[in-house]
Amino acid sequence: MHATPATARSYWPHILLLICNLIWAMDYPFYHILAPDYLHPMTLLTLSLLVTALLSLTPLIRQRAERVDPHDIPKLAAAALLIGVMRKGFLMFGLSRTSPVDGSIINTLGPLLILVLSVAIGIDRFTKLKVAGLALGLSGAIAVILWGGSASHEHSGLAGNLMILGGVAATAVYTVWFKKLLTKYRATTVLMWVYCIAAAVTLPFGIGPALHTDFSAWDTRAIVAFLFAMCFLTYLPNYLFNRALQGVKPAVTGIYNYLQPIAAIAVSVAMGLDRLHADTIFFALLTFTGIGLVIGSYTRERS
């Protein structure tokens, strides 16, 4: 039985979310390699946003720029601060102070924070199953944050974990508050405004150290990590995410976050950047179980 065009289109947002979350999972090992040993987090943030801003301008080669309502420009500037400066900044500074394993698990708080914000503005509602999932997921993620400061977790740090949490919160706010903006304009238009503004904000702070960085002294691993981070870790997943958000509810996009720690942990451990602890596995299972309950609540609502 062949899928109808409408059915096929309904799958595309989910496919895009799957791909962008797998790419985002690579943030954790690759940014951890680069910051702070090879680049200061602020310099890494600036270079990343600058490259992404240039990539966001490439659609103008084949299509005319879309007109933006002047009233929406402040909203686009706020989106730039959230998803460009704050999310990426917290992530890069956080990963310079904690482990990629802890960071990727904390990121699973995304769908739970999105749920809370969606309920707060009236586009979703709490059920007993959602509340149970929220409580369980939060308890697991908070335990990861706090245990990261213990002596047994030599690669982790409480300050870094809290920074990762700040990045997750920024992403949740962006996902919920700016969905209408993303459905009003093309994804390429939103990304062009967001990343050009974000690059302009960070450029004065990071361009000086970037120009004085001795890239010739880097080893092969650092060069590969840098090129991968510049080319793939910002524009491409955010383009896919913005396209997907045009076709699904914000809470659905958050559900796919649980793929990130699985991929990030596998890559980080394989690269020798981190190792798993028994308590981390337990807390991660708590978080995943909580997310599973939230997902299950949406399945019940549809039935």
Solvent accessible surface area in square Angstrom, and as a share of the most:
residue,aa,sasa,rsa
1,M,244,1.09
2,H,179,0.80
3,A,65,0.50
4,T,76,0.44
5,P,96,0.61
6,A,61,0.48
7,T,52,0.30
8,A,41,0.32
9,R,155,0.57
10,S,62,0.40
11,Y,125,0.47
12,W,137,0.48
13,P,17,0.11
14,H,64,0.29
15,I,74,0.37
16,L,25,0.13
17,L,0,0.00
18,L,73,0.36
19,I,71,0.36
20,C,0,0.00
21,N,1,0.01
22,L,76,0.38
23,I,28,0.14
24,W,9,0.03
25,A,0,0.00
26,M,32,0.14
27,D,0,0.00
28,Y,2,0.01
29,P,0,0.00
30,F,27,0.11
31,Y,0,0.00
32,H,41,0.19
33,I,5,0.03
34,L,0,0.00
35,A,1,0.01
36,P,77,0.48
37,D,115,0.60
38,Y,59,0.22
39,L,6,0.03
40,H,104,0.46
41,P,6,0.04
42,M,41,0.18
43,T,2,0.01
44,L,0,0.00
45,L,4,0.02
46,T,1,0.00
47,L,25,0.12
48,S,1,0.01
49,L,0,0.00
50,L,54,0.27
51,V,45,0.26
52,T,1,0.00
53,A,7,0.06
54,L,108,0.54
55,L,61,0.30
56,S,1,0.01
57,L,69,0.34
58,T,65,0.38
59,P,11,0.07
60,L,75,0.37
61,I,151,0.77
62,R,187,0.68
63,Q,51,0.23
64,R,217,0.79
65,A,55,0.43
66,E,48,0.22
67,R,190,0.69
68,V,16,0.09
69,D,44,0.23
70,P,81,0.51
71,H,151,0.67
72,D,6,0.03
73,I,63,0.32
74,P,88,0.55
75,K,105,0.45
76,L,1,0.01
77,A,32,0.25
78,A,42,0.33
79,A,0,0.00
80,A,0,0.00
81,L,81,0.40
82,L,28,0.14
83,I,3,0.01
84,G,0,0.00
85,V,30,0.17
86,M,80,0.35
87,R,15,0.05
88,K,1,0.00
89,G,8,0.08
90,F,70,0.29
91,L,8,0.04
92,M,0,0.00
93,F,55,0.23
94,G,0,0.00
95,L,0,0.00
96,S,22,0.14
97,R,135,0.49
98,T,1,0.01
99,S,2,0.01
100,P,0,0.00
101,V,3,0.01
102,D,4,0.02
103,G,0,0.00
104,S,0,0.00
105,I,1,0.00
106,I,0,0.00
107,N,13,0.07
108,T,0,0.00
109,L,3,0.02
110,G,3,0.03
111,P,5,0.03
112,L,0,0.00
113,L,42,0.21
114,I,5,0.03
115,L,1,0.00
116,V,59,0.34
117,L,35,0.17
118,S,2,0.01
119,V,36,0.21
120,A,79,0.61
121,I,71,0.36
122,G,62,0.60
123,I,90,0.46
124,D,29,0.15
125,R,146,0.53
126,F,82,0.34
127,T,34,0.20
128,K,186,0.79
129,L,45,0.22
130,K,0,0.00
131,V,75,0.43
132,A,46,0.36
133,G,0,0.00
134,L,22,0.11
135,A,61,0.47
136,L,56,0.28
137,G,0,0.00
138,L,51,0.25
139,S,52,0.34
140,G,0,0.00
141,A,0,0.00
142,I,83,0.42
143,A,13,0.10
144,V,4,0.03
145,I,6,0.03
146,L,103,0.51
147,W,120,0.42
148,G,0,0.00
149,G,50,0.48
150,S,44,0.28
151,A,107,0.83
152,S,69,0.44
153,H,8,0.03
154,E,97,0.43
155,H,80,0.36
156,S,21,0.14
157,G,16,0.15
158,L,75,0.37
159,A,51,0.39
160,G,0,0.00
161,N,0,0.00
162,L,91,0.45
163,M,41,0.18
164,I,2,0.01
165,L,52,0.26
166,G,19,0.18
167,G,5,0.05
168,V,5,0.03
169,A,40,0.31
170,A,3,0.03
171,T,23,0.13
172,A,1,0.01
173,V,44,0.25
174,Y,2,0.01
175,T,1,0.00
176,V,7,0.04
177,W,130,0.46
178,F,21,0.09
179,K,45,0.19
180,K,174,0.74
181,L,11,0.05
182,L,0,0.00
183,T,74,0.43
184,K,113,0.48
185,Y,17,0.06
186,R,95,0.35
187,A,3,0.02
188,T,17,0.10
189,T,5,0.03
190,V,1,0.00
191,L,2,0.01
192,M,27,0.12
193,W,71,0.25
194,V,0,0.00
195,Y,0,0.00
196,C,43,0.26
197,I,41,0.21
198,A,0,0.00
199,A,6,0.05
200,A,66,0.51
201,V,57,0.33
202,T,2,0.01
203,L,62,0.31
204,P,99,0.62
205,F,136,0.57
206,G,0,0.00
207,I,53,0.27
208,G,29,0.27
209,P,71,0.44
210,A,6,0.05
211,L,134,0.67
212,H,159,0.71
213,T,31,0.18
214,D,86,0.45
215,F,78,0.32
216,S,104,0.67
217,A,77,0.60
218,W,26,0.09
219,D,71,0.37
220,T,103,0.60
221,R,117,0.43
222,A,0,0.00
223,I,73,0.37
224,V,83,0.48
225,A,1,0.01
226,F,31,0.13
227,L,99,0.49
228,F,59,0.24
229,A,0,0.00
230,M,12,0.05
231,C,68,0.41
232,F,96,0.40
233,L,0,0.00
234,T,1,0.00
235,Y,33,0.13
236,L,66,0.33
237,P,0,0.00
238,N,2,0.01
239,Y,54,0.21
240,L,21,0.10
241,F,9,0.04
242,N,0,0.00
243,R,112,0.41
244,A,0,0.00
245,L,0,0.00
246,Q,61,0.27
247,G,51,0.49
248,V,19,0.11
249,K,132,0.56
250,P,6,0.04
251,A,7,0.05
252,V,31,0.18
253,T,2,0.01
254,G,1,0.01
255,I,23,0.12
256,Y,41,0.16
257,N,19,0.10
258,Y,78,0.29
259,L,33,0.17
260,Q,3,0.02
261,P,0,0.00
262,I,98,0.50
263,A,20,0.16
264,A,0,0.00
265,I,25,0.13
266,A,60,0.47
267,V,41,0.23
268,S,0,0.00
269,V,64,0.37
270,A,90,0.70
271,M,68,0.30
272,G,63,0.61
273,L,18,0.09
274,D,12,0.06
275,R,124,0.45
276,L,74,0.37
277,H,29,0.13
278,A,87,0.67
279,D,40,0.21
280,T,3,0.02
281,I,78,0.40
282,F,116,0.48
283,F,21,0.09
284,A,8,0.06
285,L,104,0.52
286,L,44,0.22
287,T,0,0.00
288,F,54,0.23
289,T,69,0.40
290,G,0,0.00
291,I,3,0.02
292,G,38,0.36
293,L,55,0.27
294,V,4,0.03
295,I,55,0.28
296,G,25,0.24
297,S,4,0.02
298,Y,23,0.09
299,T,72,0.42
300,R,174,0.64
301,E,73,0.33
302,R,183,0.67
303,S,124,0.80
